Amino acid sequence: MHPPQFRSGQRTGPKTRPERLRSKCQFGECLLADMPSRPLEVSMGVHGSCHCGSVRLELPSQPTWVADCNCSLCRRLAWRVAYFPPDQVRISGETTAYVWGDRMIGIHHCPVCGCGTHWQTLGEEFGKMGINARLLDDFDEAAVEVRKFDNAD
């Protein structure tokens, strides 16, 4: 489940309690945010999608660097991972999570075309999530720093 998207003119909740918004998270109950009494307008500057377009990604900016991880999964999927705080990312469309190893993150992919889209934590928050930068519109790997992550197992 992803946080709701707010646009100018929408109410944040019932008239009696607009200051707080609660939601069930996919992996337990969580408080999304203390929301101001007026709606937020958030502009996302970078867009992307899986191959079939069923899953859409929106980020505040192009990544300045990406990770080239050599773990057994990233090596096979050829991901270039960009990291963003989860509250700065919008993902729309259904994804399926693959969970393995230490079971701390879910690696999500589109159930239609199979493109890996992102990873996110399954419990403890790391303050970041990983986005497959190769799915971003106009992503140019030559224009960003590529950092080698040695996570071979």
Buried (B, 14 or more C-beta within 10 A) or exposed (E): EBBEEBEEEEEBBEEEEBEEBEBEEEEEEEEBBEBEEEBEEEEBEBBBBBEEEBBBBBBBEBBEEBBBBEBEBBEEBEBBBBBBEBEBBBBEBEBEBEEEEEEEBBBBBBBBEEBBBBBBBBEEEEEBBBBBBBBBEEBEEEEBEEEEEEEEE
